Amino acid sequence: MAERQTGRKAGTGRPTMKDVGALAGVSVMTVSRALSMPDRVSPETLSKVQRAVLQTGYVPDQNAGALSSKRSRIVALSLPTLANVNFADLAEGISEVLLPAGYQPLIGHSGHSLEKEEELVRIMLARRPDAFVLVGTAHSRETSRMLHASGITVIETWEQTDNPIDLCIGFSNRRAGEVAAEHLASLGHLRLAAIGGSLDADLKDYRGEQRLRGFQEATRRLGLPTPLIIRQAQVPIRHGQGADSMARLLREHPEVSAVFAISDTMAFGALMECHRQGVAVPGRMSLLGFGDFDIAAQCVPGLSTIAVAPREMGRIIGERILRRMDGAETSGHEIEPVLVLRESTGANTGS
């Protein structure tokens, strides 16, 4: 088999601008100009340099550019998990805005652990990102200190707070819980319940807990009986934990006629448990989720849920970062949770 020719000999190390220039027949300065300001060289020269780059396998040294511009063109993004489709959509929205502008998201995940988030923030800040995006507003004291001291744009999302590190672009999880209670109450349900994550575990779903508290507060405001709250799921929450919570609820509290699950993941598991036990949804039990995952529309019956537009949120975050990079004034942004009605919630029939 014939070997593919390149612009340098094997074993001579990483290709350089000098290698590209030698193959293209131009100076190193011309190579640099063609790569950084392609409109400043002739189309013929640009074509030669581009061909030489492909042949040599040359990759421009972004660190060198960062030293001269004082920008790394990296945006750090810390997610609680990579398994949640909403967080994936958030990252996609951010990338849709940043990538065309020459910024590269650097994504890590904390596994819902404040200690791991602190370690992740320390590692990522060492890469000198131009901005940092974090899901949530609950951080360790050291994480907050490092981010405050970094001097870069810091955006907290997936929550709202009156005391952000820098900017907050997200929604109120308490308000999402209130929307859930208001909807179920409007259907005539009096005995409400909600299922969520355990407070006794090492890993906690802080945002899910805020939804549960908003749910409780709204039922009190509406004058309903105190809702039943089952906190037994372990983070990361899986479908099976929703099923287990619903099984317990059906066994121990048959008077409940409507349930709010803190995520569509839990709600789907709860729905499957109702199917297994022959409990009609929504005839006997109304079920409401959170997140508007793709699976919510494919369930039978379709899962009513609360949407928070993660892709749109990501695009807003990306736009705010670019405005900051241009030196413009920026502010936070609050997204209102929206009720998405499908077939899993219905009027209380008393059956």
The 8 nearest C-alpha neighbors of each residue, nearest first, counted from 0:
[[1, 2, 3, 4, 5, 9, 8, 54],
 [2, 0, 3, 4, 5, 9, 8, 54],
 [1, 3, 4, 0, 5, 9, 8, 6],
 [4, 2, 1, 5, 54, 0, 6, 55],
 [5, 3, 2, 6, 54, 7, 8, 55],
 [6, 4, 54, 55, 7, 3, 8, 56],
 [5, 7, 55, 22, 54, 18, 4, 8],
 [8, 6, 5, 9, 55, 18, 14, 11],
 [7, 9, 11, 10, 6, 5, 12, 4],
 [10, 8, 11, 7, 12, 5, 6, 13],
 [9, 11, 12, 8, 13, 7, 14, 5],
 [10, 12, 9, 8, 13, 7, 14, 15],
 [13, 11, 10, 14, 9, 8, 15, 7],
 [12, 14, 15, 11, 57, 56, 10, 58],
 [15, 13, 57, 18, 55, 12, 56, 16],
 [14, 16, 17, 18, 57, 13, 19, 58],
 [15, 17, 19, 18, 27, 20, 30, 14],
 [16, 18, 20, 15, 19, 27, 21, 26],
 [19, 17, 21, 15, 16, 20, 14, 22],
 [18, 20, 16, 22, 51, 17, 21, 52],
 [19, 21, 25, 23, 17, 26, 18, 27],
 [20, 22, 24, 18, 19, 23, 17, 25],
 [21, 23, 19, 20, 24, 51, 6, 18],
 [24, 22, 20, 47, 21, 48, 25, 51],
 [23, 25, 21, 22, 20, 26, 47, 19],
 [26, 24, 20, 23, 29, 21, 27, 30],
 [25, 27, 29, 28, 20, 30, 24, 21],
 [26, 28, 30, 29, 20, 17, 16, 31],
 [29, 27, 31, 26, 30, 32, 25, 33],
 [28, 30, 32, 26, 31, 27, 33, 25],
 [31, 29, 27, 33, 28, 32, 20, 34],
 [32, 30, 28, 34, 29, 33, 35, 27],
 [31, 33, 29, 36, 35, 30, 34, 28],
 [34, 32, 37, 30, 31, 36, 35, 45],
 [33, 35, 31, 32, 37, 36, 30, 59],
 [34, 36, 32, 33, 31, 37, 30, 38],
 [35, 37, 32, 38, 33, 39, 34, 40],
 [38, 36, 33, 39, 40, 34, 35, 32],
 [37, 39, 36, 40, 41, 33, 42, 45],
 [40, 38, 37, 36, 41, 32, 33, 35],
 [41, 39, 38, 37, 33, 45, 44, 42],
 [40, 42, 44, 43, 45, 39, 38, 37],
 [41, 43, 45, 44, 46, 40, 38, 37],
 [44, 42, 46, 41, 45, 47, 40, 48],
 [45, 43, 47, 41, 46, 42, 48, 40],
 [44, 46, 42, 48, 47, 43, 33, 49],
 [45, 47, 49, 43, 44, 48, 42, 50],
 [48, 46, 44, 50, 23, 45, 49, 51],
 [47, 49, 51, 45, 50, 46, 23, 52],
 [48, 50, 52, 46, 51, 47, 45, 53],
 [51, 49, 53, 47, 52, 48, 46, 54],
 [50, 52, 54, 48, 19, 53, 49, 23],
 [53, 51, 49, 57, 55, 50, 54, 56],
 [52, 54, 50, 56, 51, 55, 49, 57],
 [55, 53, 51, 5, 52, 56, 6, 50],
 [54, 56, 6, 5, 57, 52, 53, 51],
 [57, 55, 53, 54, 52, 58, 14, 5],
 [56, 58, 52, 14, 55, 15, 59, 53],
 [59, 57, 60, 56, 52, 14, 15, 61],
 [60, 58, 61, 57, 16, 34, 15, 63],
 [61, 59, 62, 63, 58, 64, 65, 15],
 [60, 62, 64, 63, 59, 65, 71, 72],
 [63, 61, 65, 64, 60, 66, 71, 67],
 [62, 64, 66, 65, 61, 60, 67, 59],
 [65, 63, 61, 67, 62, 66, 68, 60],
 [64, 66, 70, 71, 62, 69, 68, 63],
 [67, 65, 69, 63, 64, 68, 62, 70],
 [66, 68, 64, 65, 69, 63, 70, 62],
 [69, 67, 65, 70, 66, 64, 71, 63],
 [70, 68, 65, 66, 67, 71, 64, 129],
 [71, 69, 65, 68, 72, 129, 66, 128],
 [70, 72, 65, 73, 128, 129, 127, 69],
 [73, 71, 102, 70, 129, 103, 74, 101],
 [74, 72, 128, 103, 71, 102, 129, 104],
 [73, 75, 104, 130, 128, 129, 131, 105],
 [76, 74, 131, 105, 104, 128, 106, 132],
 [75, 77, 132, 106, 133, 105, 131, 107],
 [76, 78, 133, 107, 108, 106, 132, 134],
 [77, 79, 108, 80, 134, 107, 109, 76],
 [80, 78, 111, 109, 110, 108, 77, 134],
 [81, 79, 108, 110, 78, 82, 83, 109],
 [80, 82, 83, 108, 87, 78, 86, 79],
 [83, 81, 80, 84, 87, 86, 85, 235],
 [84, 82, 85, 86, 81, 80, 87, 79],
 [83, 85, 87, 86, 88, 82, 292, 81],
 [86, 84, 88, 87, 83, 309, 89, 290],
 [85, 87, 89, 88, 84, 83, 90, 78],
 [86, 88, 84, 90, 85, 89, 91, 83],
 [89, 87, 91, 310, 85, 86, 90, 309],
 [88, 90, 313, 309, 310, 86, 92, 87],
 [91, 89, 93, 87, 88, 92, 94, 86],
 [92, 90, 88, 94, 89, 93, 95, 87],
 [91, 93, 313, 310, 314, 95, 89, 94],
 [92, 94, 313, 317, 314, 90, 91, 95],
 [95, 93, 97, 91, 96, 92, 98, 90],
 [96, 94, 92, 93, 97, 91, 98, 314],
 [95, 97, 94, 317, 93, 98, 314, 99],
 [96, 98, 94, 102, 100, 99, 317, 95],
 [97, 99, 102, 101, 100, 94, 103, 96],
 [100, 98, 101, 97, 96, 95, 102, 94],
 [101, 99, 97, 98, 102, 96, 321, 103],
 [100, 102, 98, 99, 97, 103, 72, 73],
 [103, 101, 72, 97, 98, 73, 100, 104],
 [102, 104, 73, 98, 74, 72, 105, 101],
 [105, 103, 74, 75, 73, 106, 76, 94],
 [104, 106, 75, 74, 76, 103, 73, 107],
 [107, 105, 76, 77, 104, 75, 108, 78],
 [108, 106, 77, 78, 76, 105, 109, 119],
 [107, 109, 78, 79, 80, 77, 110, 81],
 [108, 110, 116, 79, 115, 111, 112, 78],
 [109, 111, 79, 112, 80, 108, 115, 235],
 [112, 110, 79, 109, 202, 113, 203, 80],
 [113, 111, 115, 110, 114, 109, 202, 116],
 [114, 112, 116, 115, 138, 139, 117, 111],
 [115, 113, 117, 112, 116, 118, 139, 109],
 [116, 114, 118, 109, 112, 117, 113, 119],
 [115, 117, 109, 119, 113, 114, 118, 120],
 [116, 118, 142, 114, 120, 115, 119, 113],
 [119, 117, 115, 121, 116, 120, 122, 114],
 [118, 120, 116, 122, 117, 121, 115, 123],
 [121, 119, 123, 117, 122, 118, 124, 116],
 [120, 122, 118, 124, 119, 123, 117, 125],
 [123, 121, 119, 125, 120, 124, 118, 126],
 [124, 122, 120, 125, 126, 121, 119, 75],
 [123, 125, 127, 126, 121, 122, 120, 128],
 [124, 126, 123, 127, 122, 121, 128, 120],
 [125, 127, 124, 123, 128, 122, 71, 73],
 [128, 126, 124, 125, 71, 129, 123, 73],
 [129, 127, 73, 74, 130, 126, 71, 75],
 [128, 130, 74, 73, 151, 72, 71, 70],
 [131, 129, 152, 74, 128, 151, 153, 75],
 [130, 132, 75, 153, 74, 76, 154, 152],
 [133, 131, 76, 154, 155, 153, 75, 77],
 [134, 132, 77, 155, 76, 135, 156, 154],
 [133, 135, 156, 157, 78, 155, 77, 132],
 [136, 134, 157, 156, 158, 137, 155, 133],
 [135, 137, 155, 138, 158, 134, 160, 163],
 [138, 136, 135, 139, 205, 113, 134, 206],
 [139, 137, 113, 142, 136, 143, 140, 117],
 [138, 140, 142, 141, 113, 143, 117, 137],
 [139, 141, 143, 142, 144, 138, 145, 117],
 [140, 142, 144, 139, 143, 145, 117, 138],
 [143, 141, 117, 139, 145, 144, 140, 138],
 [142, 144, 146, 140, 141, 145, 147, 138],
 [143, 145, 141, 147, 142, 146, 148, 140],
 [146, 144, 148, 142, 147, 143, 149, 141],
 [145, 147, 149, 143, 148, 144, 142, 153],
 [148, 146, 144, 145, 149, 143, 150, 164],
 [147, 149, 145, 146, 150, 144, 151, 143],
 [150, 148, 146, 151, 147, 145, 124, 152],
 [149, 151, 148, 147, 152, 146, 153, 130],
 [152, 150, 149, 130, 129, 153, 131, 146],
 [151, 153, 130, 131, 154, 165, 150, 129],
 [154, 152, 131, 165, 130, 132, 151, 166],
 [155, 153, 132, 166, 167, 165, 131, 133],
 [156, 154, 167, 133, 134, 132, 135, 136],
 [155, 157, 169, 134, 168, 158, 135, 167],
 [158, 156, 169, 135, 134, 170, 159, 155],
 [159, 157, 170, 169, 156, 171, 135, 172],
 [160, 158, 171, 170, 169, 167, 161, 157],
 [159, 161, 162, 163, 158, 167, 136, 171],
 [160, 162, 163, 159, 167, 164, 166, 136],
 [163, 161, 160, 164, 165, 167, 159, 136],
 [164, 162, 165, 166, 160, 167, 161, 155],
 [163, 165, 147, 166, 162, 153, 143, 146],
 [164, 166, 163, 153, 154, 152, 167, 155],
 [167, 165, 154, 331, 163, 153, 155, 330],
 [166, 168, 155, 331, 154, 156, 163, 169],
 [169, 167, 332, 156, 331, 333, 155, 166],
 [168, 170, 157, 156, 158, 333, 334, 159],
 [171, 169, 334, 158, 333, 159, 157, 335],
 [170, 172, 174, 159, 173, 158, 175, 169],
 [171, 173, 175, 210, 174, 209, 206, 170],
 [174, 172, 213, 210, 209, 176, 171, 175],
 [173, 175, 177, 171, 172, 176, 213, 178],
 [176, 174, 172, 178, 173, 177, 336, 210],
 [177, 175, 214, 210, 213, 179, 173, 174],
 [176, 178, 214, 174, 213, 217, 180, 179],
 [177, 179, 175, 181, 176, 180, 182, 174],
 [180, 178, 176, 177, 182, 181, 183, 175],
 [181, 179, 177, 183, 214, 182, 178, 184],
 [182, 180, 178, 184, 179, 183, 185, 177],
 [181, 183, 185, 179, 184, 180, 178, 186],
 [182, 184, 180, 186, 185, 181, 188, 179],
 [183, 185, 188, 181, 186, 187, 182, 180],
 [186, 184, 182, 187, 183, 181, 188, 346],
 [187, 185, 346, 184, 183, 188, 347, 345],
 [186, 188, 184, 347, 185, 346, 189, 183],
 [189, 187, 184, 347, 186, 190, 183, 256],
 [188, 190, 191, 223, 187, 184, 224, 256],
 [191, 189, 255, 188, 256, 226, 254, 224],
 [190, 192, 226, 257, 255, 258, 189, 256],
 [193, 191, 227, 258, 226, 228, 257, 259],
 [192, 194, 259, 228, 258, 260, 229, 227],
 [195, 193, 229, 260, 228, 230, 259, 261],
 [196, 194, 230, 261, 232, 229, 260, 231],
 [195, 197, 232, 230, 231, 233, 204, 198],
 [196, 198, 230, 231, 199, 232, 200, 233],
 [197, 199, 200, 203, 196, 230, 231, 204],
 [200, 198, 197, 201, 203, 202, 231, 196],
 [199, 201, 202, 198, 197, 203, 233, 234],
 [200, 202, 203, 199, 112, 198, 234, 233],
 [203, 201, 200, 112, 234, 111, 204, 233],
 [204, 202, 205, 198, 234, 200, 201, 111],
 [203, 205, 207, 206, 208, 196, 234, 202],
 [206, 204, 208, 207, 203, 209, 137, 135],
 [205, 207, 209, 208, 204, 172, 210, 158],
 [208, 206, 210, 204, 209, 205, 261, 211],
 [207, 209, 211, 205, 210, 206, 204, 212],
 [208, 210, 212, 173, 206, 207, 211, 172],
 [211, 209, 176, 173, 172, 213, 207, 208],
 [210, 212, 214, 208, 209, 213, 176, 215],
 [213, 211, 209, 215, 214, 210, 216, 208],
 [212, 214, 173, 176, 177, 216, 210, 211],
 [215, 213, 176, 177, 211, 212, 217, 180],
 [214, 216, 212, 218, 213, 217, 211, 219],
 [217, 215, 213, 219, 214, 218, 212, 220],
 [216, 218, 220, 177, 214, 219, 215, 221],
 [217, 219, 221, 223, 215, 220, 216, 180],
 [220, 218, 222, 216, 217, 221, 223, 215],
 [219, 221, 217, 218, 222, 216, 223, 215],
 [222, 220, 218, 219, 223, 217, 181, 184],
 [221, 223, 219, 220, 218, 224, 217, 225],
 [224, 222, 218, 221, 219, 189, 225, 220],
 [223, 225, 226, 190, 222, 189, 218, 219],
 [226, 224, 223, 227, 219, 218, 215, 191],
 [227, 225, 191, 192, 224, 228, 215, 190],
 [226, 228, 192, 193, 191, 229, 225, 190],
 [229, 227, 193, 192, 194, 226, 230, 211],
 [228, 230, 194, 231, 195, 193, 227, 244],
 [231, 229, 197, 196, 195, 194, 232, 228],
 [230, 232, 197, 196, 229, 233, 195, 244],
 [233, 231, 196, 197, 240, 195, 230, 236],
 [232, 234, 236, 196, 197, 235, 231, 200],
 [235, 233, 236, 202, 203, 232, 204, 196],
 [234, 236, 233, 237, 111, 110, 80, 202],
 [235, 237, 234, 233, 232, 240, 238, 265],
 [236, 238, 239, 240, 264, 235, 265, 241],
 [239, 237, 268, 264, 265, 241, 240, 267],
 [240, 238, 242, 241, 237, 268, 243, 265],
 [241, 239, 243, 242, 238, 232, 237, 244],
 [240, 242, 265, 268, 269, 244, 238, 239],
 [241, 243, 269, 268, 239, 272, 245, 240],
 [244, 242, 240, 246, 245, 241, 239, 247],
 [243, 245, 241, 247, 246, 242, 240, 248],
 [244, 246, 248, 269, 242, 247, 243, 249],
 [247, 245, 243, 249, 248, 244, 242, 250],
 [248, 246, 250, 244, 245, 249, 251, 243],
 [247, 249, 245, 252, 251, 250, 246, 244],
 [250, 248, 253, 246, 247, 252, 251, 245],
 [251, 249, 247, 248, 252, 246, 253, 245],
 [250, 252, 248, 249, 247, 253, 246, 254],
 [253, 251, 248, 254, 249, 250, 255, 247],
 [252, 254, 249, 255, 251, 250, 248, 256],
 [253, 255, 252, 256, 190, 249, 191, 251],
 [256, 254, 190, 253, 191, 257, 252, 192],
 [255, 257, 284, 190, 285, 254, 191, 283],
 [258, 256, 285, 191, 284, 286, 255, 192],
 [259, 257, 192, 286, 193, 191, 285, 287],
 [258, 260, 193, 287, 288, 286, 192, 194],
 [261, 259, 288, 194, 266, 262, 193, 265],
 [260, 262, 195, 207, 289, 288, 194, 259],
 [263, 261, 289, 264, 288, 265, 260, 290],
 [262, 264, 288, 266, 289, 265, 267, 290],
 [265, 263, 262, 238, 267, 266, 237, 268],
 [266, 264, 241, 268, 238, 263, 262, 267],
 [265, 267, 263, 269, 288, 260, 268, 264],
 [268, 266, 270, 269, 264, 265, 263, 271],
 [267, 269, 238, 242, 241, 271, 265, 270],
 [270, 268, 242, 241, 266, 272, 245, 267],
 [271, 269, 267, 273, 272, 268, 266, 274],
 [270, 272, 274, 268, 273, 269, 275, 267],
 [273, 271, 275, 269, 242, 274, 270, 276],
 [272, 274, 278, 270, 276, 271, 275, 277],
 [275, 273, 271, 277, 272, 276, 278, 270],
 [276, 274, 272, 273, 277, 271, 278, 270],
 [277, 275, 273, 274, 278, 272, 246, 271],
 [276, 278, 274, 275, 273, 279, 272, 280],
 [279, 277, 273, 276, 274, 283, 280, 284],
 [280, 278, 283, 282, 281, 277, 284, 273],
 [281, 279, 282, 284, 343, 285, 283, 278],
 [280, 282, 285, 284, 343, 344, 345, 283],
 [283, 281, 279, 280, 284, 348, 345, 285],
 [282, 284, 279, 281, 350, 280, 278, 256],
 [285, 283, 256, 281, 280, 257, 282, 279],
 [286, 284, 344, 257, 281, 343, 280, 345],
 [285, 287, 258, 343, 344, 257, 259, 284],
 [286, 288, 259, 303, 304, 260, 258, 344],
 [289, 287, 304, 263, 260, 266, 262, 259],
 [288, 290, 262, 305, 304, 263, 261, 291],
 [289, 291, 306, 292, 305, 263, 262, 304],
 [292, 290, 306, 304, 295, 289, 305, 293],
 [291, 293, 294, 295, 290, 263, 84, 85],
 [294, 292, 295, 296, 291, 297, 84, 290],
 [293, 295, 297, 292, 296, 298, 291, 267],
 [296, 294, 302, 293, 292, 297, 298, 291],
 [295, 297, 301, 294, 298, 293, 302, 292],
 [298, 296, 294, 295, 301, 299, 293, 302],
 [299, 297, 301, 300, 295, 296, 302, 294],
 [300, 298, 301, 297, 302, 342, 343, 296],
 [299, 301, 298, 342, 343, 302, 280, 341],
 [302, 300, 298, 342, 299, 296, 341, 343],
 [303, 301, 295, 343, 341, 304, 298, 296],
 [304, 302, 341, 340, 287, 343, 339, 344],
 [303, 305, 288, 289, 339, 287, 291, 302],
 [304, 306, 338, 289, 337, 339, 290, 291],
 [307, 305, 290, 291, 337, 336, 308, 338],
 [306, 308, 336, 309, 337, 290, 305, 334],
 [307, 309, 311, 310, 306, 312, 334, 336],
 [310, 308, 89, 312, 311, 88, 307, 85],
 [311, 309, 92, 89, 88, 313, 312, 308],
 [310, 312, 314, 313, 308, 309, 315, 92],
 [313, 311, 309, 315, 310, 314, 308, 316],
 [312, 314, 92, 93, 89, 310, 316, 311],
 [313, 315, 92, 93, 317, 311, 316, 312],
 [316, 314, 318, 312, 313, 317, 319, 311],
 [317, 315, 313, 319, 314, 318, 312, 320],
 [318, 316, 93, 314, 320, 96, 315, 319],
 [317, 319, 315, 321, 320, 316, 314, 322],
 [318, 320, 322, 316, 317, 321, 315, 323],
 [319, 321, 323, 317, 318, 322, 324, 316],
 [322, 320, 324, 318, 323, 319, 325, 317],
 [323, 321, 325, 319, 327, 324, 320, 318],
 [322, 324, 326, 320, 325, 327, 321, 319],
 [323, 325, 321, 322, 326, 320, 327, 129],
 [326, 324, 322, 323, 327, 321, 320, 328],
 [325, 327, 323, 324, 322, 328, 321, 329],
 [328, 326, 322, 323, 325, 329, 324, 321],
 [327, 329, 323, 326, 330, 322, 319, 325],
 [330, 328, 327, 319, 323, 322, 331, 166],
 [329, 331, 166, 332, 328, 319, 167, 168],
 [332, 330, 167, 166, 168, 333, 329, 169],
 [331, 333, 168, 169, 167, 334, 330, 315],
 [334, 332, 169, 170, 168, 335, 331, 159],
 [335, 333, 170, 169, 336, 332, 307, 312],
 [334, 336, 170, 337, 333, 307, 171, 174],
 [337, 335, 307, 175, 306, 305, 334, 338],
 [338, 336, 306, 305, 335, 339, 307, 175],
 [337, 339, 305, 304, 340, 306, 336, 178],
 [340, 338, 304, 305, 303, 337, 341, 306],
 [341, 339, 303, 338, 304, 342, 344, 302],
 [340, 342, 303, 301, 302, 343, 339, 344],
 [341, 343, 301, 300, 344, 302, 303, 340],
 [344, 342, 281, 302, 286, 303, 300, 285],
 [345, 343, 285, 281, 286, 342, 303, 287],
 [346, 344, 281, 285, 186, 347, 343, 282],
 [347, 345, 186, 348, 187, 344, 188, 281],
 [346, 348, 187, 188, 349, 186, 345, 256],
 [349, 347, 350, 346, 282, 283, 345, 187],
 [348, 350, 347, 283, 256, 188, 282, 346],
 [349, 348, 283, 282, 347, 256, 284, 279]]
